[in-house]
């Protein structure tokens, strides 16, 4: 319930294939040779310490994908050290991180998983802490010690803190500039949990966490020279609620070469792609299956709904009892499942930031139906790039309408891909990110 990252489903093998498909040049920085991706780099190269909670592989959350789409360019233009916690079993993915051109620094860590007694024990103890639980649970003293050691030795120009959860690790480190990459308005997610909570205990827990996150998030942003938001809505909320005057918005990066239209869709196939250990996805899929799906099946008796995403909960797995519903869990590559889908749905009731999975489906010319919250923050037009629907009846009617019209599906998918290619190509977004990095040094 406290994993506030926007999800998708990939593995590192897919990303390795992406790098090999790019023409590379060579450029030399201080201690190592980097592969330079197409296009000239910035005039000023920097020494950057990039701090994240976890390694970016497997690329199975939206936050990881968004960061990786930027970092794989940033590491070619600058000298980047990537510092993170490393959990048991993640060691095989370290080589994939190094392949993108960063110097990797890791510290062993074990974060309690949702459902473990240590998770709930830590949540109970968190009642006496000023830190929100999803900050405190990964506040690794050894990671902070390594960050201090690196900062004292390397003389970094810029420190990038990826998500505010890493602020306790980054605070006070010596450098010329500091940048916070904030993928969501974290407090907003808890506020929406309060609004949708099914019982008073859950509502109370979410209320207490919301209060802590509002205070923590507001204080955190003031420590940085620049803050990056991923949507205009998030930027406006940071400015309005926290009084931040140094927020810049960048678009969400999409690998348009990797996500391309290919095979023709199977008739009456509907798909959802997203990490199923993220609570908003669980709740959204349950709402869709229990309330929307029966209406769709009445109109299309042979319709199938495939749920693709890592670590489905028992409640999600139980949805297979509904006619036509399949829970596939982790898959090595989501593209075949997107290929097969006539319609891709994003039935989120709670969220923040932007939905990378929507843009990836659009890049494959898929017709997408989403709630307004599911597409919140995206620069898309209803009825032109996507269909938006919030009530049970409206959502079912939108899906049925697309399942019944191949021409409308194809037109919606075509205009959607044109938008993604024009506005959200990864290198263009990486340059937006780099421009904010440069400004953080001179603020």
For each residue, the residues with C-beta under 8 A, 3 or more apart:
1: 114 193 279
2: 114 133 134 137 209
3: 114 134 277 278 279
4: 134 184 186 189 352
5: 61 62 63 64 163 183 184 278
6: 61 62 63 66 183 184 278 351 352 353 354 355 356 357
7: 60 61 62 63 274 275 278 281 309 357
8: 59 60 61 62 65 273 274 275 334 356 357 360
9: 60 273 274 275 308 309 310 330 331 334
10: 14 15 58 59 60 65 333 334
11: 14 57 58 59 60 332 333
12: 15 16 57 58 59 93 96
13: 16 17 332
14: 10 11 17 18 59 258 332 333
15: 10 12 18 19 57 59 68 96
16: 12 13 19 20 96 99
17: 13 14 20 21
18: 14 15 21 22 255 257 258
19: 15 16 22 35 72 99 100
20: 16 17
21: 17 18 257
22: 18 19 37 38
23: 38
24: 35 36 37
25: 35 36
26: 33 34 35 36
27: 33 34 36 41 76
28: 33 34
29: 32 33 34 45 78 79
30: 47 79
31: 79 103
32: 29 101 103
33: 26 27 28 29
34: 26 27 28 29 75 76 101
35: 19 24 25 26 76 101
36: 24 25 26 27 41 76 77
37: 22 24 72 73 76 427
38: 22 23 427
39: 427
40:
41: 27 36 45 76 77 78
42: 45 77 434 438
43:
44: 438
45: 29 41 42 77 78 79
46: 78 79 157 158 437 438 441
47: 30 78 79 81 154 155 156 157 158
48: 74 78 79 80 81 156 157 158 159 160 437
49: 81 83 147 150 151 154 156 158 159 160 173 175
50: 71 74 80 81 82 83 102 160 162
51: 83 84 147 159 160 161 162 166 169 170
52: 55 56 67 82 83 84 162 163 166
53: 84 85 138 162 163 165 166
54: 64 84 85 86 87 90
55: 52 84 86 90 93 94 97 104 106
56: 52 59 64 67 68 71 97
57: 11 12 15 64 90 93 96 97
58: 10 11 12 93
59: 8 10 11 12 14 15 56 64 65 68
60: 7 8 9 10 11 64 275 310 330
61: 5 6 7 8 64 65 275 278
62: 5 6 7 8 65 66 183 353 355 356 357
63: 5 6 7 66 67 162 163 183
64: 5 54 56 57 59 60 61 67 68
65: 8 10 59 61 62 68 69 356
66: 6 62 63 69 70 183 230 252 253 356
67: 52 56 63 64 70 71 162 181
68: 15 56 59 64 65 71 72 100
69: 65 66 72 253 254 255 426 429 430
70: 66 67 73 74 253 426 429 430 433
71: 50 56 67 68 74 75 80 82 100 102
72: 19 37 68 69 75 76 100 101 426 430
73: 37 70 76 77 426 427 430 431 434
74: 48 50 70 71 77 78 80 430 433 434 437
75: 34 71 72 78 80 100 101 102
76: 27 34 35 36 37 41 72 73 101
77: 36 41 42 45 73 74 434
78: 29 41 45 46 47 48 74 75 434 437
79: 29 30 31 45 46 47 48 103
80: 48 50 71 74 75 101 102 103
81: 47 48 49 50 102 103 104 105 150 154 156
82: 50 52 71 97 102 103 104 105
83: 49 50 51 52 105 106 107 143 146 147 150 169
84: 51 52 53 54 55 105 106 107 143
85: 53 54 106 107 108 109 111 138 140 143
86: 54 55 90 91 94 106 107 108 109
87: 54 90 108 109 110 111
88: 108 110
89: 92
90: 54 55 57 86 87 93 94
91: 86 94
92: 89 95
93: 12 55 57 58 90 96 97
94: 55 86 90 91 97 98 104 106
95: 92 98 99
96: 12 15 16 57 93 99 100
97: 55 56 57 82 93 94 100 102 104
98: 94 95 101 102 103 104
99: 16 19 95 96
100: 19 68 71 72 75 96 97
101: 32 34 35 72 75 76 80 98
102: 50 71 75 80 81 82 97 98
103: 31 32 79 80 81 82 98
104: 55 81 82 94 97 98
105: 81 82 83 84 146 150
106: 55 83 84 85 86 94
107: 83 84 85 86 140 142 143 146
108: 85 86 87 88 142
109: 85 86 87 138 140 142 143
110: 87 88
111: 85 87 137 138
112: 116 118 119 122 137
113: 116 119
114: 1 2 3 119 277
115: 119
116: 112 113 119 120
117: 120 121
118: 112 121 122
119: 112 113 114 115 116 122 123 137
120: 116 117 123 124
121: 117 118 124 125
122: 112 118 119 125 126 133 136 137
123: 119 120 126 133 205
124: 120 121 127
125: 121 122 128 129
126: 122 123 129 131 132 133 136 137
127: 124 208
128: 125
129: 125 126 133 136 212
130: 212 215 216
131: 126 135 136 139 168 212 216
132: 126 135 136 186 209 212 213 216
133: 2 122 123 126 129 136 137 209 212
134: 2 3 4 137 138 165 186 209
135: 131 132 138 139 164 165 167 168 216
136: 122 126 129 131 132 133 139
137: 2 111 112 119 122 126 133 134
138: 53 85 109 111 134 135 165
139: 131 135 136 144 168 169
140: 85 107 109 143 144 169
141: 144 145
142: 107 108 109 145 146
143: 83 84 85 107 109 140 146 147 169
144: 139 140 141 147 148 168 169
145: 141 142 148 149
146: 83 105 107 142 143 149 150
147: 49 51 83 143 144 150 151 169 170 173
148: 144 145 151 152 173
149: 145 146 152 153
150: 49 81 83 105 146 147 153 154 156
151: 49 147 148 154 156 159 173 174 175
152: 148 149 174
153: 149 150
154: 47 49 81 150 151
155: 47
156: 47 48 49 81 150 151 159 173 174 175 176
157: 46 47 48 175 176 177 441
158: 46 47 48 49 175 176 177 178 179 437 440 441
159: 48 49 51 151 156 170 173 175 177 178 179
160: 48 49 50 51 179 180 181 437
161: 51 164 166 167 169 170 178 179 180 181 224
162: 50 51 52 53 63 67 166 181
163: 5 52 53 63 166 181 182 183
164: 135 161 167 180 182 186 216 217 220 221
165: 53 134 135 138
166: 51 52 53 161 162 163 169 170
167: 135 161 164 170 171 180 216 220 223
168: 131 135 139 144 171
169: 51 83 139 140 143 144 147 161 166
170: 51 147 159 161 166 167 173 178
171: 167 168 223
172:
173: 49 147 148 151 156 159 170
174: 151 152 156
175: 49 151 156 157 158 159 178
176: 156 157 158 441
177: 157 158 159 225 226 437 440 441 442 443
178: 158 159 161 170 175 223 224 225 226 440
179: 158 159 160 161 224 225 226 227 228 436 437 440
180: 160 161 164 167 220 221 223 224 226 227 228
181: 67 160 161 162 163 228 433
182: 163 164 185 186 221 227 228 229 230 234 238
183: 5 6 62 63 66 163 230 353
184: 4 5 6 188 189 230 234 352 353
185: 182 188 189 217 234 237 238 241 352 353
186: 4 132 134 164 182 189 190 213 217 352
187: 190 191 210 213 214 217 241
188: 184 185 191 192 237 352
189: 4 184 185 186 192 193 280 350 351 352
190: 186 187 193 194 206 207 209 210 213
191: 187 188 194 195 210
192: 188 189 195 196 349 350 351 352 373
193: 1 189 190 196 197 202 206 210 279 350
194: 190 191 197 203 206 207 210
195: 191 192
196: 192 193 283 349 350
197: 193 194 200 202 203 206
198: 202
199: 202 203
200: 197 203 204
201: 204 205
202: 193 197 198 199 205 206
203: 194 197 199 200 206 207
204: 200 201 207 208
205: 123 201 202 208 209
206: 190 193 194 197 202 203 209 210
207: 190 194 203 204 210 211
208: 127 204 205 211 212
209: 2 132 133 134 190 205 206 212 213
210: 187 190 191 193 194 206 207 213 214
211: 207 208 214 215
212: 129 130 131 132 133 208 209 215 216
213: 132 186 187 190 209 210 216 217
214: 187 210 211 217 218 241
215: 130 211 212 218 219
216: 130 131 132 135 164 167 212 213 219 220
217: 164 185 186 187 213 214 220 221 242
218: 214 215 221 222 241 242 243
219: 215 216 222 223
220: 164 167 180 216 217 223 224
221: 164 180 182 217 218 224 227 238 242 244 247
222: 218 219 242 244
223: 167 171 178 180 219 220
224: 161 178 179 180 220 221 227 246 440
225: 177 178 179 246 440 441 443
226: 177 178 179 180 246 247 248 436 437 439 440 443
227: 179 180 182 221 224 238 244 246 247 248
228: 179 180 181 182 247 248 249 250 433 436
229: 182 232 234 235 238 247 248 249 250
230: 66 182 183 184 234 249 250 251 252 353 354 377
231: 234 235 249 353 354 376 377 378
232: 229 235 236 249 377
233: 236 237 376 377
234: 182 184 185 229 230 231 237 238 249 352 353 377
235: 229 231 232 238 239 247 248 249
236: 232 233 239 240
237: 185 188 233 234 240 241
238: 182 185 221 227 229 234 235 241 242 244 247
239: 235 236 242 243 244 245 247
240: 236 237
241: 185 187 214 218 237 238
242: 217 218 221 222 238 239
243: 218 239
244: 221 222 227 238 239 247
245: 239
246: 224 225 226 227 443
247: 221 226 227 228 229 235 238 239 244
248: 226 227 228 229 235 436 439
249: 228 229 230 231 232 234 235
250: 228 229 230 429 432 433 436
251: 230 379 423 424 428 429 432
252: 66 230 354 356 359 378 424 429
253: 66 69 70 424 425 426 428 429 430
254: 69 259 356 359 360 363 420 424 425 426
255: 18 69 258 259 363 426
256: 259 260 363 420 421 424 425 426
257: 18 21 260
258: 14 18 255 335
259: 254 255 256 335 338 360 363 364
260: 256 257 363 364
261: 364 365 413 417
262: 335 339 364
263: 336 339 340
264:
265: 269 339 340 341 342 366 409
266: 269 340 341 342
267: 302 342
268: 300 302 303 304 342 403
269: 265 266 303 304 306 340 341 342 343
270: 296 303 304 305 306 341 342 343 344 345 399 403
271: 305 306 307 308 337 338 340 341 343 344 345
272: 281 285 288 305 306 307 308 309 344 345 346 347
273: 8 9 308 309 334 337 338 344 357 360 361
274: 7 8 9 278 281 308 309 346 357
275: 7 8 9 60 61 278 281 309 310 311
276: 281 282 285 307 309 310 311 312 313 316 327 329
277: 3 114 282 310 311 312 313
278: 3 5 6 7 61 274 275 281 282
279: 1 3 193 282 283 350
280: 189 283 284 348 349 350 351
281: 7 272 274 275 276 278 284 285 309 348
282: 276 277 278 279 285 286 313 315 316
283: 196 279 280 286 287 349 350
284: 280 281 287 288 346 347 348 349 350 371 374
285: 272 276 281 282 288 289 307 316 319 347
286: 282 283 289 290 315 316 319
287: 283 284 290 291 292 347 349
288: 272 284 285 291 292 293 305 345 347 395
289: 285 286 292 293 305 319 322 325
290: 286 287 293 294 319 322
291: 287 288 294 392
292: 287 288 289 295 296 347 392 395 396 399
293: 288 289 290 296 297 305 322 324 325
294: 290 291 297 298 322
295: 292 298 299 392 393 396 400
296: 270 292 293 299 300 303 305 396 399 400 403
297: 293 294 300 301 303 323 324
298: 294 295 301
299: 295 296 400 403 404
300: 268 296 297 303 400 403 404
301: 297 298
302: 267 268 324
303: 268 269 270 296 297 300 324 403
304: 268 269 270 324 325 326
305: 270 271 272 288 289 293 296 324 325 326
306: 269 270 271 272 326 328 337 340 341
307: 271 272 276 285 312 316 319 325 326 327 328
308: 9 271 272 273 274 328 329 331 334 337
309: 7 9 272 273 274 275 276 281 312 328 329 330
310: 9 60 275 276 277 329 330
311: 275 276 277 329 330
312: 276 277 307 309 316 317 327 329
313: 276 277 282 316 317
314: 317 318
315: 282 286 318 319
316: 276 282 285 286 307 312 313 319 327
317: 312 313 314 320 327
318: 314 315 321
319: 285 286 289 290 307 315 316 322 325 327
320: 317 325 326 327
321: 318 325
322: 289 290 293 294 319 325
323: 297
324: 293 297 302 303 304 305
325: 289 293 304 305 307 319 320 321 322
326: 304 305 306 307 320
327: 276 307 312 316 317 319 320
328: 306 307 308 309 331 337
329: 276 308 309 310 311 312
330: 9 60 309 310 311
331: 9 308 328 334 336 337
332: 11 13 14
333: 10 11 14 336
334: 8 9 10 273 308 331 337 338 360
335: 258 259 262 338 339 364
336: 263 331 333 339 340
337: 271 273 306 308 328 331 334 340 341
338: 259 271 273 334 335 341 344 360 361 364 366
339: 262 263 265 335 336 364
340: 263 265 266 269 271 306 336 337
341: 265 266 269 270 271 306 337 338 344 361 366
342: 265 266 267 268 269 270 367 402 403 409
343: 269 270 271 366 367 368 369 399 402 403 409
344: 270 271 272 273 338 341 358 361 366 367 368 369
345: 270 271 272 288 368 369 370 395 399
346: 272 274 284 355 357 358 368 369 370 371 374 375
347: 272 284 285 287 288 292 370 371 374 395
348: 280 281 284 351 355 370 371 373 374
349: 192 196 280 283 284 287 371 373
350: 189 192 193 196 279 280 283 284 373
351: 6 189 192 280 348 355 373 374 376
352: 4 6 184 185 186 188 189 192 234 376 377
353: 6 62 183 184 185 230 231 234 377
354: 6 230 231 252 358 359 376 377 378
355: 6 62 346 348 351 358 359 370 374 375 378
356: 6 8 62 65 66 252 254 359 360
357: 6 7 8 62 273 274 346 360 361
358: 344 346 354 355 361 362 368 370 374 375 378 380 386
359: 252 254 354 355 356 362 363 378 420 424
360: 8 254 259 273 334 338 356 357 363 364
361: 273 338 341 344 357 358 364 366 368
362: 358 359 365 366 368 380 385 386 413 416 417 419 420
363: 254 255 256 259 260 359 360 416 417 420 421
364: 259 260 261 262 335 338 339 360 361 413 417
365: 261 362 410 413 414 416 417
366: 265 338 341 343 344 361 362 413 416
367: 342 343 344 387 402 408 409 410 412 413 416
368: 343 344 345 346 358 361 362 386 387 412 416
369: 343 344 345 346 386 387 388 389 395 398 399 402
370: 345 346 347 348 355 358 374 375 386 387 388 389
371: 284 346 347 348 349 374 375 388 389 390 395
372: 375 376 388 390
373: 192 348 349 350 351 376
374: 284 346 347 348 351 355 358 370 371
375: 346 355 358 370 371 372 378 380 386 388
376: 231 233 351 352 354 372 373
377: 230 231 232 233 234 352 353 354
378: 231 252 354 355 358 359 375 386
379: 251 419 423
380: 358 362 375 384 385 386 416 419
381: 384 385 386
382: 386 387 388
383: 387
384: 380 381 412 415
385: 362 380 381 412 415 416 419
386: 358 362 368 369 370 375 378 380 381 382 412 416
387: 367 368 369 370 382 383 398 401 402 412
388: 369 370 371 372 375 382
389: 369 370 371 394 395 397 398
390: 371 372 394 395
391: 394 395
392: 291 292 295 395 396
393: 295 396 397
394: 389 390 391 397 398
395: 288 292 345 347 369 371 389 390 391 392 398 399
396: 292 295 296 392 393 399 400
397: 389 393 394 400 401
398: 369 387 389 394 395 401 402
399: 270 292 296 343 345 369 395 396 402 403
400: 295 296 299 300 396 397 403 404
401: 387 397 398 404 405 408
402: 342 343 367 369 387 398 399 405 408 409 412
403: 268 270 296 299 300 303 342 343 399 400
404: 299 300 400 401
405: 401 402 408 409
406: 409 410
407: 410 411
408: 367 401 402 405 411 412
409: 265 342 343 367 402 405 406 412 413
410: 365 367 406 407 413 414
411: 407 408 414 415
412: 367 368 384 385 386 387 402 408 409 415 416
413: 261 362 364 365 366 367 409 410 416 417
414: 365 410 411 417 418
415: 384 385 411 412 418 419
416: 362 363 365 366 367 368 380 385 386 412 413 419 420
417: 261 362 363 364 365 413 414 420 421
418: 414 415 421 422
419: 362 379 380 385 415 416 422 423 424
420: 254 256 359 362 363 416 417 423 424 425
421: 256 363 417 418 424 425
422: 418 419
423: 251 379 419 420
424: 251 252 253 254 256 359 419 420 421 428 429
425: 253 254 256 420 421 428 429
426: 69 70 72 73 253 254 255 256 429 430
427: 37 38 39 73 430 431
428: 251 253 424 425 431 432
429: 69 70 250 251 252 253 424 425 426 432 433
430: 69 70 72 73 74 253 426 427 433 434
431: 73 427 428 434 435
432: 250 251 428 429 435 436
433: 70 74 181 228 250 429 430 436 437
434: 42 73 74 77 78 430 431 437 438
435: 431 432 438 439
436: 179 226 228 248 250 432 433 439 440
437: 46 48 74 78 158 160 177 179 226 433 434 440 441
438: 42 44 46 434 435 441 442
439: 226 248 435 436 442 443
440: 158 177 178 179 224 225 226 436 437 443
441: 46 157 158 176 177 225 437 438
442: 177 438 439
443: 177 225 226 246 439 440
